[in-house]
Structure formats: structure tokens, C-alpha cells
Amino acid sequence: MALRTTLPSRESTFPYPLPTDFLAHLEDCVSHTESCSATLSAGLEKLAPGTRDLPRLTKVLGNKHHFLLLPYPTILTHKSALSTSLAPQIDTLVNRAEALLSSESLRVKNLEDRLNILHSARLPSIEPARPAHPRTFAREAEGSVDEEAGGSRLEGLEVKDLNPAQRRKVAMLRGKRERLEKERRALQGGE
């Protein structure tokens, strides 16, 4: 066994002998604690009727919706107040919409005018060359008519004298002509 060394005991911080007036202070502390406890128990007694039924109320109110019913005149007053507060905002939105509609109608009118100008500036419609004799197409198929003299009015056109819409149309017609000539040669070669 290990030897224990005994330490000297600590001296008390209280002076010897203890004064007797501390008992009065302890009695005051005890009386204040009792009054706090009485106040707390009175508060709990007042809360008990309201909270005793809390588990049942949470179960009942847990999954149900409750609606507050208001009298009709109250609803009408709130509606009128809301409409008067929103009226200026609605008016500004309507004015903006009308301004946008008028600007869009002007834009549409301008586009229609431009379209009419483009339609009036188009090339006159080019009619296909009609053969002088009904059998001309048959002779062309046989190769008796020169393919270069096929009667195209697009050959002599000066492209730089045309506006952009007419240039596109001429390019489209030339592409069509070339495609049709290729198809004709393919059909003649297959016969």
C-alpha cells in the first residue's frame, strides 16, 4: 500500500465565531423563493385550462382548413378599396398597350407599303415561248432545234439595271431553267 501523505486542512474564510445575523438573510431568501414558487404555481393554474386540451386540439386542427367568413358589405368595401388603388396602374398599362398597338399598326402599314413598292417594281411576268408549230417540242426533243437558241428572255438582261428583288427572281428563274434542262437531257438520254 502506498503511503498517503496527509495535507494540512484549509483554513476557513469565515471569521471565527460565525455572526448570527446571516440567518435573517437566509430567511429572506427562503421567503422570496416561496413567493416566486407561489406565483409560478398560480400562473400554471391559470394556463392549465387552456393547455390541458392541447393534444386533442392539435389532432383536431392538424389536417383541417378553417375559413374566416366575412360579411358581404365588408368584402364590398375591400373590393372597392382595391379597385381604386389599382385603377391608376391599370390605366397606365392600358395606355402603354394602346401606344404599342398604334406603333405596331404603323409598322405593319409601312411594311405593307414597302411590299406594294416591291410588287410594283417586279419584272413583268415572263411568258414561256410558245412554239410556232405544235410539233416544235417534238423536233426539239429530236435535237433538230439548237439548244442554245432555246428562246430565253433572261439571256439578254443586264443584271446591274435590276433592283435586288428582280435580281433574286432572275437568279431563281435561271436556276429553274438549268434544272429543267438537266431533267430534259436525262429524259432524252434514258429513251
TITITOR-968963 format. One record per residue: residue in three letters; x, y, z of N, C-alpha, C in turn. Coordinates in steps of 0.1 Angstrom, whole numbers, plus 5000, padded with zeros to 4 digits. Example, Ala and Ser with C-alpha at 12.3 -4.5 7.8 and 13.67 -1.06 7.14 Angstrom:
ALA513249435078512349555078513249675078/SER512849785071513749895071512950005079/
This chain:
MET500849885000500050005000500950125000/ALA500450224992501250344992500950435004/LEU501850495008501650585020501050715015/ARG500050745022499350875019499950985027/THR500151085020500651205028499451285032/THR499351325044498251405048498651555046/LEU497751615039497851755037497251835048/PRO497751945052497152025062495752075057/SER494752095065493452135061493452285058/ARG492552325049492552465045491852545056/GLU492352665057491752745067490452805062/SER489452835070488152885067488353035064/THR487553075054487553215051486653295060/PHE485653225066484753295075485553325089/PRO485253435094485953465107485253385118/TYR486053355128485553275140485053375150/PRO484153365157482953285155482053345144/LEU481153265139480253305128479253405134/PRO478953515126477953605131476553545130/THR475653595138474353535138473353615129/ASP473753725124472853795115472653735101/PHE473453635097473253575084471953495083/LEU471453455094470253375094469053455089/ALA469053585093467953675088468053685073/HIS469253695067469353695053468853575046/LEU469153455052468753325047467253325047/GLU466653365058465153365059464553455048/ASP465153565045464653655034464753575021/CYS465853515018465953435006464953325005/VAL464653255015463653145015462353205013/SER461953315019460653375017460453425003/HIS461453484997461353524983461253404974/THR461953294977461853174968460453124969/GLU459853124981458453074983457453154975/SER457653294976456753374969456853354953/CYS458153334948458253304934457653174930/SER457753074939457152944936455652954936/ALA455053034945453653054946453153124933/THR453953234929453553304917453553214905/LEU454553124904454753034893453652934893/SER453252884904452152784905450852844902/ALA450652974906449353044902449353064887/GLY450453094881450453114866450252984859/LEU450752874864450552744858449052704860/GLU448452734871447052704873446152784863/LYS446552904860445852984850446052934836/LEU447252884833447452824820446852684818/ALA446652614828446252474827444952454820/PRO443952534822442652514814442952534799/GLY443752624795444052654781444952544774/THR445852484782446752394776446452254779/ARG445552224788445252084791444652014779/ASP443952084771443352024759444152034746/LEU445452074748446252104736446551974728/PRO446851864733447051744724445751714716/ARG444651724721443351694714443151804703/LEU443451934706443252034697444252024685/THR445451994688446451974677446051864668/LYS445451754673444951644665443751694656/VAL442851764662441651814655442051914644/LEU442952004648443252114638444352074629/GLY444951964630446151934623445851924608/ASN444851864603444651844589443351914583/LYS442952014590441652084586441952224582/HIS441252274572441352414569440252494575/HIS440552604580439552694587439452824579/PHE438252864576438052984568437353084577/LEU437753204574437153314581436053374573/LEU434853374577433753424570433553574573/LEU433553654563433353804564431953844559/PRO431353944565430053984559430254054546/TYR429254044537429354094524429654234522/PRO429154324530429554464529431054494532/THR431654414541433054424543433854384531/ILE433454284524434054234512433954344501/LEU432754404500432554504490433454634493/THR433554664505434454784508435854754505/HIS436354634508437754594504437954584489/LYS436954534482436954534468437154674462/SER436254764466436354894461437654964464/ALA438154944476439455004480440554944471/LEU440554814469441554754460441454804446/SER440154824441440054874427440455014426/THR440155094436440655234435442155244436/SER442755154443444255164445444955104432/LEU444255014425444854954413444455034400/ALA443455114400443055184388444055264381/PRO444855344388445955424381446955334374/GLN447355224381448255134375447755064362/ILE446455024363445754964352445655064340/ASP445355184343445255284333446555314326/THR447655314333448955334327449255214318/LEU448955094323449254974315448354974302/VAL447155014303446255024291446855124281/ASN447255244286447855344278449055294271/ARG449955224278451155174272450755074261/ALA449754984264449354884254448854954241/GLU448055054243447455124231448555194223/ALA449555254230450655314223451455204215/LEU451755094221452454984214451654934202/LEU450254924204449454884193449454984181/SER449455104185449455204174450855204167/SER451955184175453255184168453355054159/GLU452754944164452854824156451954834143/SER450854904145450054924133450755014123/LEU451455114127452255204118453355114112/ARG453955024119455054944114454454854103/VAL453254794106452654704096452254784084/LYS451754904085451454984074452655014065/ASN453755054072455055074065455554954058/LEU455454844064455854714057454954684045/GLU453654704047452754684035453054784024/ASP453454904027453755004017455054954010/ARG456054914017457254864011457054744002/LEU456054654007455754533999455054573986/ASN454254673987453554723974454554783965/ILE455554853970456554913962457354803955/LEU457754703963458454583957457654513946/HIS456354493949455554423939455454513926/SER455354643928455254723916456554733908/ALA457654713915458954723908459454583902/ARG458654483904459054353898459054353883/LEU459754253878459854233863458454203858/PRO458054243846456854193841456954043839/SER455853973841455853833840456353783827/ILE457253693827457853633815457053513811/GLU456453523799455653413795456553313787/PRO456353183789457153093781456953103766/ALA458053083759457953103744457052993739/ARG456153033731455152933725455752893712/PRO455652763709456152723696455252763685/ALA455852793673455152833662454352713656/HIS454852603658454252483653454052383664/PRO452952313665452752223676453752113678/ARG454452083667455451973668456852033671/THR456952153675458252213677458952143689/PHE458152113699458752043711459251903707/ALA458551833698458951703694460251723686/ARG460351823677461651853670462751883679/GLU462451963690463551993700464051873706/ALA463151783709463551653716464351573707/GLU464151583694464951503684466351573682/GLY466451703686467751773685467851853673/SER466751873666466751953653466852103656/VAL466452143668466452283672467752303680/ASP468452413678469652433686469352463700/GLU470052393710469752413724470052553729/GLU471052613723471452743728470452853723/ALA469752823713468752923708467352883713/GLY467352843726466052793732465052903735/GLY465353033732464353133733464253183748/SER465353203755465253253768465353403769/ARG464453473775464553623776465453663787/LEU465953573795466853603806468253623801/GLU468653583789469953593784470453733782/GLY469653813777470053953773469854053784/LEU469454013796469154103807470454153813/GLU470454283816471554343823471254343838/VAL471954263846471654243860471854363868/LYS472754443864473054563872471954673871/ASP471054663861469954753859468754713868/LEU468854603874467654553882467854583897/ASN466654593903466754613918466954473925/PRO467254463938467554343944466554233943/ALA465254273944464154173943464154113928/GLN464354193918464354143905465554053902/ARG466754093908467954013907467653873913/ARG467053863924466753733930465853653922/LYS464853723916463953643907464653593895/VAL465553673889466253633877467153513881/ALA467853523892468653413896467853283899/MET466653303905465853183907465353123894/LEU464953203884464553153871465653093864/ARG466853143864468053073858468252943864/GLY468152933877468352803884467352703880/LYS466052753879464952663874465252613860/ARG465652703851465952673837467052563836/GLU468152583844469152483843468752353849/ARG467952353859467452223865466552153855/LEU465652233848464752173838465552113826/GLU466552193822467352143811468152013814/LYS468552003827469251883831468251763831/GLU467051793836466051683836465651643822/ARG465551743812465251713798466351623792/ARG467651663795468751583790468751443796/ALA468451433809468351303815467251213809/LEU466151273806465051203800465351163785/GLN465951253778466351223764467451103764/GLY468351113774469351003774468750873778/GLY467650873786467050743790466150683780/GLU465750753770464850703760465550613750/
